[in-house]
Amino acid sequence: MHRGWSAVIAGCCLTTLSLGLFKYQQIQAAIAFAEGYPERSETVELAIAKATTWQDQSSVIGEVIAVKSLELSNEIAGRVSFVGFQPGAKVAVGQLLVRLDTSEEQARRSAAAAEVTLALLLLDRNRKLTQTGMSSAADLDRAQAAYTAATSAVSALDAIIEKKRIKAPFAATAGLHQLDVGEYLHAGRAITRLVGLDRIIWIDFSVPQHQAILGVGDSVVVSGTVAQGFTGTNQTLTARIVARDSQVDSQSRQIRLRAEINNISGLLLPGSFVKVTVPVGSRRSVILIPSEAVRYDALGANVYVLQNAEKGADATYRAVKRAVILGPQKGLRWVVLSGLDAGEQLAGLGAFKLRDGVLVRINNGRQAPSVDTALEGSM
């Protein structure tokens, strides 16, 4: 019985040893087979981290203000006898826009002019009589006062007649109106809005008091929508600060600024809103990298730094995964606040294929950018 179990155990051990030897030979054969092939590598484009100065920015809403703009109204009530402009038309400085009926004032002026003539005759007569001693100085003074009063009455009527002739105070584009000849206008009635034809236009905007570092002469960037005529997100205009309000608003704790801009293209209409990008804080040194070099995982953003591979490797570089802290994005570039040094070589286009430690080849179809030109024009 004892010998039977011993034979069974010996047979199991012999079988296990045979299987182990067979598996070892398989593994060794696989290793030898694998060693006959080169290490896997990936091909990417080379990107270079570039040092530059960066200033944080903030976007606020600005309002477009015309340098010359007013709501035209009549000072004296009257009935419309003439309308001299079309809605939305351009008007010249001094152009007669609206004339109110002045028939009554013209009649009163004719009577006042007759009084002036009579007063002048009496004044001349009193002068002659005073010179001959036949009239007193008091009579001459009364005649002089009567003449002055008569001429003043004519001047007052001329002023009323002129106020009923409403003219354009400056060259402008008129707004819409619904005026008709024969319509009665009460005093202070809004006739139309005039917007000057100046090429310069203002942008008014407000910033929080802790961001109010802008001064007169500083620049801001203005952008708008396609509906306003801006053809794309990259189309911007540069405006220059020309004035600051004298105090901070007590309710919003913001200070109001005014910038001027050359509106020669006519994209900005008074009363519309635009986006104003203003600098915040001081400038600092940061690193810029192309957006395709940035990869993400559960821990955040990272890049693949390309380091020289060991001697005898089948590729020039080996990818090393490195976490970075990103700032804002500027077009197709990312601002890197920490994690990279200027001049370091990165995997650009094609970085999604990499993993930590893999060999990397550079795409020879495109020349690797230099440190000076890699991210040119990104800021």
Secondary structure, DSSP 4 states (H G I P E B T S, - for coil): -HHHHHHHHHHHHHHHHHHHHHHHHHHHHHHHHHHTSPPPEEEE-EEE-EEEEE--EEEEEEEEEESSEEEEE-SS-EEEEEE---TT-EE-TT-EEEEE--HHHHHHHHHHHHHHHHHHHHHHHHHHHHHHTSS-HHHHHHHHHHHHHHHHHHHHHHHHHHHTEEE-SSSEEE------TT-EE-TT-EEEEEEE--SEEEEEEEEEGGG----TT-EEEEE--GGGT--STT--EEEEEEEE-SS--TTT-EEEEEEEEE-TT--PPTT-EEEEEEE-S--EEEEEEEGGG-EEETTEEEEEEEEEPPTT-SSSEEEEEEE-EEEEEETTEEEEEES--TT-EEE-TTGGG--TT-EEEE-TTSPPPPTTTTTTT--
